[in-house]
């Protein structure tokens, strides 16, 4: 049993590698958006240069914490007094999370096309419901979980303090201007963390010249990180972020 548990992270990482190796068709370059199918939209939103599937191990002892409900991971939301934090199941991930650059035009077009196809399971945020032709004032990077693998409880101010976007060439780091924790319907469990970074002419220029940007956010003992390559975040119209 112990051996099987130790193999689980390796199997998950191996499955991710196979997904990336199998990645071939690029609907964002090969097809106009009006011809995208549900499969194309799923590809863009789950396995593309704008979306990184990541495995996040849970190592509480390494950081000196015992439970997900430790003080550094304060739960926010509507929790009845008769249900204390300790009664909530401890979050132990064994699946993959998605970290997505959601301010990109291609992502917003994918959500609009999904609405045209009646894909009601897609849950756009307010930025994604805006006109895709409108350039957003902020970069938005979102950490998402599936319904069976909730995100850990988090405090927005702590998330803001413990999140960085690092430009490899200049070693410059950006902190989010604001953070939003989005909750599942009628649930105290987060379904997404939204990180908004200020967008300026300088950051646009840096992005256009950059080949590696590292995103890192920490919630208690858990670290969510992804590496984006702006050179690959491009459509037929050019770079898109």
C-alpha positions in Angstrom: 0.0 0.0 0.0 2.8 2.4 0.9 4.6 1.6 -2.3 1.4 2.3 -4.3 1.0 5.7 -2.6 4.6 6.6 -3.4 4.0 5.8 -7.1 0.9 8.0 -7.3 2.7 11.4 -7.9 5.0 9.7 -10.4 2.0 8.3 -12.3 0.3 11.7 -12.4 3.4 13.4 -13.7 3.8 10.7 -16.3 0.2 11.1 -17.4 0.9 14.9 -17.7 4.0 14.2 -19.8 2.0 12.0 -22.1 -0.6 14.6 -22.6 2.0 17.2 -23.6 3.7 14.7 -25.9 0.4 13.9 -27.6 -0.2 17.6 -28.1 -0.3 18.2 -31.8 -3.3 20.0 -33.2 -3.4 23.7 -32.4 -7.0 25.0 -32.9 -5.9 28.6 -31.9 -3.7 28.6 -35.0 -5.2 26.0 -37.3 -8.9 27.1 -37.2 -11.0 30.3 -37.0 -12.8 30.4 -33.7 -16.2 30.2 -35.4 -15.3 26.6 -36.4 -14.0 25.5 -33.0 -15.7 22.4 -31.6 -16.1 21.4 -27.9 -12.9 19.4 -28.2 -11.0 22.4 -29.5 -12.3 24.6 -26.6 -11.4 21.9 -24.1 -7.9 21.8 -25.6 -7.4 25.6 -25.3 -8.8 25.7 -21.7 -7.0 22.7 -20.3 -3.8 22.0 -22.4 -2.4 24.9 -24.3 0.4 27.5 -23.9 -2.1 29.5 -21.8 -3.1 26.7 -19.5 -0.7 24.7 -17.3 -1.9 21.4 -15.7 0.1 21.0 -12.5 0.4 18.4 -9.7 0.5 20.0 -6.3 1.8 17.7 -3.5 0.7 18.1 0.1 3.7 18.2 2.5 2.4 19.7 5.8 5.3 18.3 7.9 7.9 20.0 5.7 6.5 23.4 6.6 5.7 22.5 10.2 2.0 22.4 9.8 -0.3 19.4 10.6 -3.6 20.2 9.1 -5.0 22.2 6.2 -7.0 24.1 8.9 -3.8 25.4 10.5 -3.9 29.2 11.3 -2.0 30.1 8.1 -4.8 28.8 5.9 -7.7 30.7 7.4 -11.0 29.7 5.8 -13.2 32.5 4.6 -16.8 32.3 3.5 -20.2 31.5 5.1 -19.4 28.7 7.7 -22.0 28.1 10.3 -20.7 28.4 13.9 -21.9 24.8 14.7 -19.4 23.5 12.0 -15.9 24.5 13.1 -13.0 24.4 10.8 -11.7 21.2 12.3 -14.8 19.4 11.3 -14.2 20.1 7.6 -12.5 17.2 5.7 -8.8 17.8 5.4 -7.9 18.6 1.8 -5.5 16.1 0.3 -5.0 16.5 -3.5 -4.4 13.5 -5.7 -5.4 15.2 -8.9 -4.1 17.9 -11.2 -4.9 21.6 -11.0 -5.0 24.1 -13.8 -3.2 27.4 -13.8 -4.5 29.6 -16.7 -3.6 32.9 -18.1 -7.2 34.1 -18.4 -6.7 37.6 -19.6 -5.5 36.3 -23.0 -7.9 37.1 -25.8 -7.8 33.5 -27.0 -9.2 32.3 -23.6 -12.0 34.8 -23.6 -12.9 33.9 -27.2 -13.0 30.2 -26.2 -15.5 31.0 -23.4 -17.7 33.0 -25.9 -17.6 30.2 -28.4 -18.4 27.7 -25.6 -21.5 29.8 -24.8 -22.5 29.7 -28.5 -22.3 25.9 -28.3 -24.3 25.8 -25.1 -21.5 24.4 -22.9 -23.1 25.3 -19.6 -20.4 23.7 -17.5 -18.0 26.4 -18.4 -17.9 29.1 -15.7 -16.5 32.4 -17.0 -15.5 35.2 -14.7 -16.4 38.8 -15.3 -13.4 39.5 -17.5 -14.2 36.5 -19.7 -17.7 37.8 -20.2 -16.4 41.1 -21.6 -15.9 41.8 -25.3 -12.8 39.8 -26.3 -11.7 42.6 -28.6 -11.4 44.9 -25.5 -7.9 44.9 -24.1 -8.2 44.3 -20.3 -6.5 46.7 -17.9 -5.0 43.8 -15.9 -3.4 40.4 -16.5 -5.4 37.7 -14.9 -3.9 34.3 -13.9 -6.4 31.9 -12.3 -5.8 28.7 -10.3 -8.6 26.2 -10.8 -9.8 22.9 -9.4 -12.3 20.3 -10.6 -15.4 19.7 -8.5 -13.9 16.6 -6.9 -10.7 18.3 -5.9 -11.4 21.6 -4.1 -8.8 24.2 -3.5 -7.6 24.7 0.0 -9.2 27.4 2.2 -7.4 30.7 1.7 -7.4 34.3 2.8 -7.2 36.9 0.0 -4.8 39.2 1.7 -2.4 36.3 2.4 -2.7 35.1 -1.1 -1.7 38.6 -2.3 1.3 38.6 -0.1 2.4 35.1 -1.1 2.1 35.3 -4.9 4.7 36.5 -7.4 5.0 36.7 -11.2 8.7 36.6 -12.1 10.2 37.7 -15.4 13.2 35.5 -16.2 15.3 38.0 -18.3 15.1 40.9 -15.9 14.5 38.9 -12.7 11.7 41.5 -12.0 8.8 40.3 -9.8 5.2 41.5 -9.9 2.8 41.1 -7.0 -0.9 40.9 -7.7 -2.7 44.2 -7.4 -5.7 42.2 -6.1 -6.8 38.7 -5.5 -10.3 37.2 -5.6 -11.3 33.8 -4.1 -14.2 32.4 -6.1 -16.5 30.0 -4.3 -18.5 27.1 -5.6 -22.2 27.7 -5.6 -23.8 27.3 -2.2 -20.5 26.0 -0.8 -17.7 27.3 1.5 -15.1 25.6 -0.8 -13.1 27.7 -3.2 -13.3 26.7 -6.9 -10.8 29.3 -8.2 -8.2 31.8 -7.1 -8.0 34.9 -9.4 -4.8 36.9 -9.4 -5.0 40.3 -11.1 -1.7 42.0 -12.0 -1.4 45.6 -13.2 -1.0 45.9 -17.0 1.2 48.7 -18.3 3.0 49.5 -21.5 6.3 48.5 -19.8 5.0 45.1 -18.8 3.5 44.5 -22.3 6.9 45.3 -23.7 8.6 43.0 -21.3 6.2 40.2 -22.1 6.7 40.6 -25.8 10.5 40.1 -25.3 10.3 37.4 -22.6 10.6 33.6 -23.1 9.9 32.5 -19.5 7.6 33.8 -16.8 7.2 31.9 -13.5 4.0 32.1 -11.5 4.1 31.1 -7.9 1.4 31.2 -5.2 1.5 29.7 -1.7 -1.4 28.6 0.5 -0.2 27.2 3.8 2.0 24.2 3.0 0.9 24.1 -0.6 2.6 25.7 -3.5 1.0 26.4 -6.9 3.5 27.2 -9.6 3.6 27.2 -13.4 6.0 28.4 -16.1 4.7 30.3 -19.1 6.5 30.9 -22.4 5.1 34.1 -24.0 6.8 33.2 -27.3 4.4 30.2 -27.5 1.4 32.2 -26.3 0.6 33.3 -29.8 -2.3 33.0 -32.3 -2.4 33.8 -36.0 -2.7 37.4 -35.0 0.4 37.4 -32.8 1.3 37.2 -29.1 -1.6 37.1 -26.8 -1.6 37.6 -23.0 
